[in-house]
Amino acid sequence: MEFAPNADRGFFPLDEELELLPGMLTPHGYECLARLAGWVPFEKASELFEDFMGIAVSKPISQRYTEAAGAAYVDLQNEEAERIERDMLQAPKGGDKLQLSADGAMVPLRHGQWAEVRTIVIGEVQPPVQERDEWVVHTRKLSYFSRKTTAEEFTRLALVEMQRRGVENAKQVGAVMDGSDWLQGFTDYHRPDAVRILDFPHAGEHISLIGEFLCGQGTPEKKEWIEKRLHLLKHEGPAVLLREFRELQRAHPDEKVIVGNLAYLEKREDQMQYPQFQAQGWPIGSGIVESGNKLVVEARLKGSGMHWADQHVNSMLAIRNILCSDRWKEEWPKVAAQLRLQSSRKRSQLHQTRIASKASALSPSLPIANVSPSPFLLQPKRIEPAKKSTPNPWRNFTYGKALYQRPDPPKN
């Protein structure tokens, strides 16, 4: 067998015509494998893929393909967030009544490390319904955006999902969250006129700590004491409760449990007007994000024996966001297109490097700039680097008669 000594590795022109993806699988096979591995561990995904498709793939292949697809989607969303900031894109029409709830969850990394993943959940608030002799508000059509990053960067990157859901143009928005400062900054940045509601169970935790000091831990007296205060808070508001706690503080001026929890609740008195919020048809609990943490993050990234490389967490979160938001058919074509573009860019760069290397070996004086690129390679369109966002709010909005200036999100 003879080989052409000067031949270079190329590609089959029909690869792009057929819209093939990098690797050994067909586009459909690649999609099926990534979708399976987004739901179940990589080893189980490989087994199911062989059962369904009749194609044997190893666990490392399953992991590599899925993480590559997730990384491509992360790149797309990052670029979109920059484009929104740079071009000041207008958001689509939002719903009549949206709920925002955000929180963090911890995931295990390699070498015994842990990292916080932040998630925002957006949903449409439904009219109250009566269940078990009380009115309950449900939130439907939930979508998720998750990242392992700082509070500041998360606030900025979440623009892509906030824009998609039309949050800034929704008629009413309720931010039902715990009392963390970064969540207040998040709300200031995206929708400063949102109705801010302190998650009711979170308020109950601070009340419970005071009850534990007064009645002891795990006692029947403590349970009865807390139930009465929570009922009072839910149906009459915080005013009476805060007066009681202030009297306790005067009786125990040096007790940190009372002083600290009272200060926390006093600072958020406006966010604990639960009778008013319920009358307006708002939910008073952030259960959608607590469930979101379990569904999106923990169900796939916190399994037994799982430890993630730091650089792969966001890739898996991106896949989980698509799956759990029920947007796979809508988003996968974008992921596939990004994978093909990335492959084309790598192939083009490799080809140019080889041409330059051969030209340099044949004629060291030949300038590299004189080497013409192959006409058969897909030349990716030049993408101008996005301008860095200014430290000022990314946009000012007028809601009604008041002008709100969005401050920078707080740093961790």
C-alpha positions as CSV (number, residue, x, y, z in Angstrom):
1,M,0.0,0.0,0.0
2,E,1.3,3.4,-0.9
3,F,0.6,6.7,0.8
4,A,0.8,10.2,-0.6
5,P,3.6,11.8,1.5
6,N,2.3,15.4,1.1
7,A,-1.4,14.6,1.7
8,D,-3.0,16.4,4.6
9,R,-6.0,15.3,6.7
10,G,-9.1,17.0,5.4
11,F,-12.8,16.5,5.7
12,F,-15.7,15.2,3.6
13,P,-17.7,18.1,2.2
14,L,-20.9,16.3,2.8
15,D,-20.3,16.4,6.5
16,E,-21.6,20.0,6.6
17,E,-24.3,19.3,4.1
18,L,-25.6,16.5,6.3
19,E,-25.1,18.7,9.4
20,L,-23.0,16.0,11.2
21,L,-21.8,16.7,14.7
22,P,-18.3,16.2,16.0
23,G,-17.5,12.6,17.0
24,M,-18.6,9.2,15.9
25,L,-22.4,9.4,16.4
26,T,-25.0,10.5,14.0
27,P,-26.8,13.8,15.0
28,H,-29.8,11.9,16.2
29,G,-27.5,9.5,18.2
30,Y,-25.6,12.4,19.8
31,E,-28.9,14.1,20.8
32,C,-30.3,10.9,22.3
33,L,-27.2,10.3,24.3
34,A,-27.0,13.8,25.7
35,R,-30.6,13.8,26.6
36,L,-30.3,10.5,28.4
37,A,-27.2,11.6,30.3
38,G,-29.0,14.7,31.3
39,W,-31.5,12.6,33.3
40,V,-29.5,9.7,34.6
41,P,-25.8,9.1,35.5
42,F,-23.4,8.6,32.6
43,E,-22.9,4.9,33.1
44,K,-26.7,4.3,33.1
45,A,-27.1,6.5,30.1
46,S,-24.6,4.4,28.2
47,E,-26.5,1.2,29.0
48,L,-29.9,2.7,28.0
49,F,-28.4,4.2,24.8
50,E,-27.2,0.7,23.8
51,D,-30.6,-0.8,24.6
52,F,-32.5,1.8,22.6
53,M,-30.1,2.5,19.7
54,G,-28.1,-0.7,19.5
55,I,-24.9,1.3,19.7
56,A,-22.3,0.6,22.5
57,V,-20.7,3.7,24.0
58,S,-18.5,3.9,27.1
59,K,-19.2,6.0,30.2
60,P,-16.4,8.4,29.3
61,I,-17.9,8.9,25.8
62,S,-21.3,9.6,27.4
63,Q,-19.8,12.1,29.7
64,R,-17.6,13.8,27.1
65,Y,-20.4,14.2,24.6
66,T,-22.9,15.5,27.2
67,E,-20.6,18.0,28.8
68,A,-19.5,19.3,25.3
69,A,-23.2,19.9,24.4
70,G,-23.8,21.6,27.8
71,A,-20.7,23.8,27.3
72,A,-21.9,24.8,23.9
73,Y,-25.2,25.9,25.4
74,V,-23.4,27.9,28.1
75,D,-21.4,29.7,25.4
76,L,-24.6,30.5,23.6
77,Q,-26.3,31.9,26.7
78,N,-23.2,33.9,27.7
79,E,-23.1,35.4,24.2
80,E,-26.8,36.2,24.3
81,A,-26.4,38.0,27.7
82,E,-23.6,40.1,26.3
83,R,-25.7,40.9,23.2
84,I,-28.7,42.0,25.3
85,E,-26.5,44.3,27.3
86,R,-24.6,45.6,24.2
87,D,-27.6,46.2,21.9
88,M,-30.1,47.1,24.7
89,L,-32.6,44.5,23.3
90,Q,-36.2,44.9,24.1
91,A,-37.8,42.1,25.9
92,P,-41.0,40.4,24.6
93,K,-44.4,40.8,26.1
94,G,-44.5,39.3,29.6
95,G,-47.3,37.6,31.4
96,D,-49.9,39.3,33.6
97,K,-48.5,38.0,36.9
98,L,-45.0,36.4,37.3
99,Q,-43.2,35.0,40.3
100,L,-39.5,35.1,40.7
101,S,-37.8,32.9,43.3
102,A,-34.0,32.4,43.6
103,D,-31.8,30.4,46.0
104,G,-28.6,28.4,46.2
105,A,-27.7,24.7,46.6
106,M,-24.4,23.0,47.2
107,V,-22.9,20.5,44.9
108,P,-19.9,18.2,45.6
109,L,-16.6,18.8,43.7
110,R,-13.5,16.7,43.4
111,H,-11.0,16.5,46.3
112,G,-13.7,17.0,48.9
113,Q,-14.7,20.5,47.9
114,W,-18.2,22.0,47.6
115,A,-19.5,24.8,45.5
116,E,-22.7,26.8,45.5
117,V,-25.0,26.7,42.5
118,R,-27.5,29.6,42.2
119,T,-30.9,29.0,40.5
120,I,-33.7,31.4,39.5
121,V,-37.2,30.0,38.8
122,I,-39.7,32.0,36.9
123,G,-43.4,31.1,36.7
124,E,-46.9,32.3,36.0
125,V,-49.0,32.9,39.1
126,Q,-52.4,31.3,38.9
127,P,-55.7,32.5,40.5
128,P,-56.2,31.3,44.1
129,V,-58.0,28.0,44.6
130,Q,-59.4,26.6,47.8
131,E,-57.7,23.5,49.2
132,R,-58.4,22.0,52.6
133,D,-60.5,25.0,53.7
134,E,-58.0,27.6,52.8
135,W,-57.0,29.6,49.7
136,V,-53.8,28.5,48.0
137,V,-51.9,30.1,45.1
138,H,-50.0,27.9,42.6
139,T,-47.3,29.0,40.1
140,R,-47.2,27.1,36.7
141,K,-45.1,27.1,33.5
142,L,-41.8,27.1,35.5
143,S,-38.5,27.7,33.8
144,Y,-35.0,27.6,35.3
145,F,-31.6,29.2,35.0
146,S,-28.7,27.9,37.1
147,R,-25.0,28.7,37.3
148,K,-22.1,28.0,39.6
149,T,-20.7,31.6,39.8
150,T,-20.7,34.7,41.9
151,A,-23.9,36.5,42.9
152,E,-22.8,39.5,40.7
153,E,-22.1,37.4,37.6
154,F,-25.2,35.3,38.1
155,T,-27.4,38.4,38.3
156,R,-26.0,39.6,34.9
157,L,-26.1,36.2,33.1
158,A,-29.7,35.6,34.2
159,L,-30.6,38.4,31.8
160,V,-30.9,35.7,29.1
161,E,-33.8,33.9,30.9
162,M,-35.4,37.0,32.3
163,Q,-35.5,38.4,28.8
164,R,-36.9,35.2,27.3
165,R,-39.7,35.2,29.8
166,G,-40.4,39.0,29.3
167,V,-40.0,39.7,33.0
168,E,-39.4,43.4,32.6
169,N,-42.7,43.8,30.6
170,A,-44.9,41.7,32.8
171,K,-47.8,43.6,34.3
172,Q,-47.0,42.4,37.9
173,V,-44.0,40.6,39.3
174,G,-43.6,39.1,42.8
175,A,-40.2,38.3,44.2
176,V,-40.8,35.6,46.8
177,M,-37.4,34.9,48.3
178,D,-35.5,34.5,51.5
179,G,-33.8,37.6,53.1
180,S,-30.3,37.3,51.6
181,D,-28.9,40.6,50.5
182,W,-27.7,39.3,47.1
183,L,-31.4,38.4,46.3
184,Q,-32.5,41.9,47.0
185,G,-29.7,43.1,44.7
186,F,-30.9,40.7,42.1
187,T,-34.4,42.1,42.3
188,D,-33.2,45.6,42.2
189,Y,-31.3,44.8,39.0
190,H,-34.0,43.1,37.1
191,R,-37.3,44.4,38.4
192,P,-37.0,47.0,41.1
193,D,-40.8,47.6,41.4
194,A,-41.5,43.9,42.1
195,V,-43.6,43.1,45.1
196,R,-41.0,41.7,47.6
197,I,-42.3,38.9,49.8
198,L,-40.1,37.2,52.5
199,D,-40.6,33.4,52.1
200,F,-43.0,32.5,54.9
201,P,-41.2,29.4,56.1
202,H,-38.0,31.4,56.2
203,A,-39.6,33.9,58.5
204,G,-40.8,31.0,60.6
205,E,-37.3,29.7,61.1
206,H,-36.3,33.0,62.8
207,I,-39.4,32.9,65.0
208,S,-38.7,29.3,65.8
209,L,-35.3,30.2,67.2
210,I,-36.8,32.6,69.6
211,G,-39.4,30.0,70.7
212,E,-36.6,27.5,71.2
213,F,-34.9,29.9,73.6
214,L,-38.1,30.5,75.6
215,C,-39.6,27.0,75.7
216,G,-36.6,24.6,75.0
217,Q,-35.7,22.5,72.1
218,G,-38.3,19.9,70.9
219,T,-40.8,20.5,73.7
220,P,-44.6,20.5,73.2
221,E,-44.6,24.0,74.6
222,K,-42.3,25.2,71.9
223,K,-44.5,23.6,69.2
224,E,-47.6,25.3,70.6
225,W,-45.9,28.6,71.0
226,I,-44.6,28.6,67.4
227,E,-47.9,27.6,65.9
228,K,-49.7,30.5,67.5
229,R,-47.1,33.0,66.3
230,L,-47.1,31.7,62.8
231,H,-50.9,31.8,62.6
232,L,-50.8,35.4,63.9
233,L,-48.2,36.4,61.3
234,K,-50.0,34.8,58.4
235,H,-53.4,36.2,59.2
236,E,-52.7,39.5,61.0
237,G,-49.3,40.5,59.8
238,P,-46.0,41.2,61.7
239,A,-46.9,44.3,63.8
240,V,-48.2,42.5,67.0
241,L,-45.5,39.8,66.8
242,L,-42.7,42.4,66.5
243,R,-44.1,44.3,69.6
244,E,-44.0,41.1,71.6
245,F,-40.4,40.4,70.5
246,R,-39.3,43.9,71.4
247,E,-40.7,43.4,74.9
248,L,-38.7,40.1,75.1
249,Q,-35.6,42.0,74.0
250,R,-36.1,44.6,76.8
251,A,-36.4,41.7,79.3
252,H,-33.3,39.9,77.8
253,P,-31.1,42.7,76.4
254,D,-28.0,40.6,76.2
255,E,-29.6,37.5,74.6
256,K,-28.2,37.3,71.1
257,V,-30.9,34.9,69.9
258,I,-33.6,37.4,70.5
259,V,-31.6,40.5,69.5
260,G,-30.3,39.0,66.2
261,N,-33.6,37.5,65.1
262,L,-35.6,40.5,66.0
263,A,-33.3,42.7,64.0
264,Y,-33.6,40.4,61.0
265,L,-37.4,40.5,61.1
266,E,-37.7,44.2,61.8
267,K,-35.5,44.9,58.7
268,R,-38.0,42.9,56.6
269,E,-41.2,44.0,58.1
270,D,-42.5,45.4,54.8
271,Q,-41.9,42.0,53.2
272,M,-44.0,40.2,55.8
273,Q,-47.4,41.8,55.1
274,Y,-48.8,38.3,54.4
275,P,-52.5,39.2,54.8
276,Q,-52.1,41.9,52.2
277,F,-50.1,39.7,49.8
278,Q,-52.6,36.9,50.1
279,A,-55.5,39.3,49.4
280,Q,-53.7,40.4,46.3
281,G,-53.3,36.8,45.1
282,W,-49.6,36.3,45.6
283,P,-47.9,33.1,46.9
284,I,-46.1,33.7,50.2
285,G,-43.7,30.7,49.9
286,S,-40.7,30.2,47.6
287,G,-41.3,26.4,47.3
288,I,-40.8,26.6,43.5
289,V,-37.1,27.3,43.9
290,E,-36.7,24.8,46.8
291,S,-38.2,22.2,44.5
292,G,-36.1,23.5,41.7
293,N,-32.9,23.0,43.6
294,K,-33.9,19.4,44.1
295,L,-35.2,18.8,40.6
296,V,-32.6,20.7,38.6
297,V,-29.5,20.5,40.7
298,E,-29.5,17.8,43.3
299,A,-31.3,15.1,41.4
300,R,-28.5,14.9,38.8
301,L,-25.4,16.5,40.4
302,K,-25.7,15.3,44.0
303,G,-26.1,11.6,43.6
304,S,-24.3,8.9,45.6
305,G,-20.5,9.0,44.9
306,M,-20.7,11.9,42.5
307,H,-17.9,14.5,42.5
308,W,-17.6,17.0,39.7
309,A,-14.7,18.7,38.1
310,D,-15.2,22.4,38.6
311,Q,-15.3,23.2,34.9
312,H,-18.0,20.7,34.1
313,V,-20.7,21.8,36.6
314,N,-22.1,24.6,34.5
315,S,-22.2,22.3,31.5
316,M,-24.5,19.9,33.3
317,L,-26.6,22.7,34.7
318,A,-27.2,24.0,31.2
319,I,-28.5,20.6,30.1
320,R,-30.6,20.3,33.2
321,N,-32.1,23.7,32.7
322,I,-33.2,22.7,29.1
323,L,-34.7,19.4,30.3
324,C,-36.4,20.6,33.4
325,S,-37.9,23.6,31.6
326,D,-39.4,21.3,28.9
327,R,-37.6,23.2,26.2
328,W,-35.4,20.4,24.7
329,K,-37.0,20.4,21.2
330,E,-36.7,24.2,21.1
331,E,-33.1,24.5,22.3
332,W,-31.3,21.4,21.0
333,P,-31.1,22.7,17.4
334,K,-29.2,25.7,18.8
335,V,-26.9,23.5,20.7
336,A,-26.2,21.3,17.6
337,A,-25.5,24.4,15.5
338,Q,-23.1,25.7,18.1
339,L,-21.3,22.3,18.2
340,R,-20.9,22.3,14.4
341,L,-19.6,25.9,14.4
342,Q,-17.1,25.1,17.1
343,S,-15.9,22.0,15.2
344,S,-15.6,24.1,12.0
345,R,-13.5,26.7,13.8
346,K,-11.2,24.1,15.2
347,R,-10.8,22.4,11.9
348,S,-10.1,25.7,10.2
349,Q,-7.5,26.7,12.8
350,L,-5.8,23.3,12.5
351,H,-5.7,23.5,8.8
352,Q,-4.2,27.0,8.8
353,T,-1.6,25.9,11.3
354,R,-0.5,23.0,9.1
355,I,-0.4,25.1,6.0
356,A,1.7,27.7,7.8
357,S,4.0,25.0,9.2
358,K,4.6,23.4,5.7
359,A,5.1,26.8,4.1
360,S,7.7,27.7,6.7
361,A,9.5,24.4,6.2
362,L,9.6,24.9,2.4
363,S,10.5,28.5,2.4
364,P,11.3,30.1,5.8
365,S,11.2,33.6,4.2
366,L,7.6,33.1,3.0
367,P,5.3,35.2,5.1
368,I,2.5,33.3,6.7
369,A,0.0,36.0,5.6
370,N,0.6,35.0,2.0
371,V,-0.8,31.5,2.5
372,S,-4.4,31.3,1.2
373,P,-6.9,29.4,3.2
374,S,-8.5,26.3,1.7
375,P,-11.7,27.3,-0.2
376,F,-13.4,24.1,0.9
377,L,-13.3,24.9,4.6
378,L,-16.2,26.7,6.2
379,Q,-14.8,30.0,7.3
380,P,-16.7,31.1,10.4
381,K,-18.1,34.5,10.4
382,R,-16.0,37.0,12.4
383,I,-17.7,37.8,15.7
384,E,-16.8,41.2,17.0
385,P,-16.0,41.1,20.7
386,A,-18.7,42.4,22.9
387,K,-18.2,45.7,24.6
388,K,-17.6,45.3,28.4
389,S,-20.7,46.3,30.3
390,T,-20.4,49.5,32.2
391,P,-20.5,49.5,35.9
392,N,-23.8,51.4,35.7
393,P,-27.2,49.6,35.5
394,W,-27.7,48.0,32.2
395,R,-30.9,49.8,31.5
396,N,-33.3,52.3,33.1
397,F,-37.0,51.7,33.0
398,T,-40.0,53.8,33.8
399,Y,-42.7,51.9,35.6
400,G,-45.8,54.1,35.8
401,K,-44.8,57.5,37.0
402,A,-41.6,56.5,38.9
403,L,-38.2,56.1,37.3
404,Y,-36.1,53.3,38.8
405,Q,-32.4,53.2,38.5
406,R,-31.0,49.7,38.6
407,P,-27.9,49.5,40.8
408,D,-25.1,47.1,40.3
409,P,-25.7,43.6,41.8
410,P,-23.8,43.1,45.0
411,K,-20.6,41.2,45.0
412,N,-20.2,38.0,47.2
